[in-house]
Amino acid sequence: MPLVRVSQFGLPDEVKKKIAKEMHDVIMNNTKAPPEAVWVMFEDVPRENWMINERMLSEAHPAEIFGK
């Protein structure tokens, strides 16, 4: 059973559904797994539990961290 695990924060349900469908399609196009065997799991991780480039996301927006 292929399992795609997505760790993220703050995505609305409709976005998760779109991502899950697209990930499911990628797995189906690249494996011989039956459709019912493909799982996509979302793990909501609070911002205070993420660190990028030595900065906590609870202290800075990703755009600030990446300079965009």
Backbone torsions as a table, in degrees:
resi	resn	phi	psi	omega
1	MET	NA	115.5	173.9
2	PRO	-70.6	135.4	177.7
3	LEU	-126.5	122.5	174.3
4	VAL	-104.0	124.8	-178.0
5	ARG	-112.7	126.4	-178.7
6	VAL	-117.4	113.6	174.2
7	SER	-95.8	129.3	-174.7
8	GLN	-162.3	-179.6	173.9
9	PHE	-143.3	142.4	169.0
10	GLY	70.9	20.6	177.6
11	LEU	-86.4	134.6	176.0
12	PRO	-68.3	157.2	-178.6
13	ASP	-56.5	-38.7	-178.7
14	GLU	-66.0	-32.2	177.0
15	VAL	-71.7	-42.4	176.9
16	LYS	-58.9	-42.6	-179.9
17	LYS	-62.5	-41.9	179.0
18	LYS	-64.9	-45.2	178.4
19	ILE	-62.0	-44.3	-179.2
20	ALA	-61.0	-42.8	178.8
21	LYS	-63.0	-44.3	-178.9
22	GLU	-67.1	-38.6	177.0
23	MET	-66.2	-40.6	177.1
24	HIS	-58.8	-45.2	179.5
25	ASP	-61.1	-40.9	178.9
26	VAL	-61.5	-46.5	179.5
27	ILE	-62.6	-44.7	-179.2
28	MET	-62.9	-36.0	-179.3
29	ASN	-75.9	-13.5	-173.8
30	ASN	-123.8	1.6	178.0
31	THR	-138.1	173.4	176.0
32	LYS	-102.8	16.9	-179.5
33	ALA	-66.4	141.8	174.0
34	PRO	-70.6	148.9	-175.7
35	PRO	-52.6	-38.9	-177.0
36	GLU	-72.2	-10.1	-179.8
37	ALA	-92.1	-7.2	-177.7
38	VAL	-90.9	121.3	-179.6
39	TRP	-114.9	139.9	172.1
40	VAL	-123.4	124.2	-176.3
41	MET	-119.6	130.0	176.3
42	PHE	-102.8	132.9	177.8
43	GLU	-119.5	107.6	177.6
44	ASP	-77.4	114.1	179.4
45	VAL	-109.5	121.9	-179.0
46	PRO	-57.0	147.6	-178.7
47	ARG	-52.9	-35.6	-177.6
48	GLU	-70.0	-6.7	178.2
49	ASN	-103.8	11.7	178.6
50	TRP	-115.4	137.9	173.1
51	MET	-131.6	132.2	176.8
52	ILE	-129.0	124.2	177.1
53	ASN	50.3	48.6	176.3
54	GLU	67.3	16.4	177.0
55	ARG	-125.3	133.3	177.6
56	MET	-77.3	138.5	179.0
57	LEU	-66.5	-20.8	175.8
58	SER	-71.1	-15.7	-178.9
59	GLU	-105.6	-16.6	-176.9
60	ALA	-150.5	147.9	175.2
61	HIS	-78.9	144.8	179.8
62	PRO	-52.3	-34.4	178.5
63	ALA	-61.5	-35.3	177.0
64	GLU	-68.4	-39.3	-178.4
65	ILE	-67.5	-41.7	-177.7
66	PHE	-90.7	-4.2	177.4
67	GLY	72.4	31.5	179.7
68	LYS	-110.0	NA	NA
